[in-house]
Amino acid sequence: MSDFNNNLPEQEEEMTVTLSLDDGSTVECAVLTIFEANNGNDYIALLPISGPEAETGEVFLYRYTEDADGNPNLANIEDDEEFEIVSDAFDEFLDEQEFDELVEEDEE
C-alpha cells in the first residue's frame, strides 16, 4: 500500500500528490482524475511527473476513499478482475475526453 501525501493547493489548477512507494522512494504525480468504475467504487488516476517513472508515461491507478474528515486515502488494486474493471473505466474516461476535445474544435 502506498502512502498518500496531499499537496493539493486550493487555487492551483494542476493538482499534484507525492506518493511514497513500497520501496521507500517517492514520486510526484499529477492528478488526472478521480472517477467511479462500474463496481461502484471510486478510483484515482495519477501521472508521474518526476523521477524515472515519469519517463514511461505509465498512469498509476489506485482505489480512492476519503475518511470522515475528508482526507484522501489510496489503496492498491490487488485483484486482477477489479484492475480490469478500473482500467476499462479509465479508458472510457480518456475516450470521452478525446470526444469532448473534438467537439470543442468543431465548434470553433
N, C-alpha and C positions, 0 to 999 in steps of 0.2 A: 504494500500500500504506500502510496506517495503522500507526502505532507503537502499541504496547500497553504502557501503564504499569500495573503491577499494584499496586492499592491494596486488597487483599483482607485485611482484618483477620481473624485467626483466630477470634475469639469473636463477631463481629457477624453477625446473621442476614442482613441485606441486603448482598450483595456488590456493590461498585462498582468501576469501572475508569475511567481517564481516557484517552480516545482522542486522539491527535494526528492531525488530519486532513491531507489532502494540501495544503490551502490554508494550513497553518500554524496554524490555530485548534485549540483543544482543546474537548472536550465530556465532561462527567461522565455516565456511564451506569450504570444498574443492570443486573446480570447476571440475565436472566430464566431462562436455562437453557443448558446445553451438551447437545447431542443428536447422535445419529447419523442420517444420512439413508440412503436406500435404496442409495446408491452406496458405502456402507462408510466414508465419511469423517465426521469429527466437525466440528460447527459450533457457533457460539455466537450467541445472540440477546441483543442489548443494547438497552435502552430509555433514550434520553437523559433526564436529569433536571435538566439545566441548559442555559442558552443558548437561542437561537432554535429549535434542533432539538427541544427539549422541548415546544414549543407544538404541534407537528404530531402527536405520538403515533406517529410512524414508528418502527419497530423496525429496527435495523441487524443484518444477518446477515453473518457472516464465517466463513471456514474456520478451524478451530481445531486446533492441534497443540501438543505440548509437546516441548521439547528433552530431551537426555539427563539434564539436571539437574532436569527437571520444570517449567521456566519456560515459561509460555504464549506462543504466537506466533499472531498473527492474520494472515490473508491475504484480500485482496479476492476476491470471486467474480466473475470476469470473463466466464465463459461463460454465455450465456443458458440453455442446456439444464441446466447444473448449478444455476443460480439457481432454475429452475423446480422441480427436484427438492428443493432445500433449502426453498423456500417451501412446497411441499406437505407436507414432513415437519414443518415448524414449525406449519402449520395443523392437522395431525393431533395434534401435542402440545397445542395450545390446546383442541381438541375433547375430548381425554382429560381435561384439567384441568377443563373445564366439567362433564363427566360425573362426575368424582370429587367435585366440589363438590355436584352434585345428589344423589348417593348419600349423602354425609355429611349433607345437610339432611334427607333422608328417614329416616335412622336416628335423628335427634334427636326 
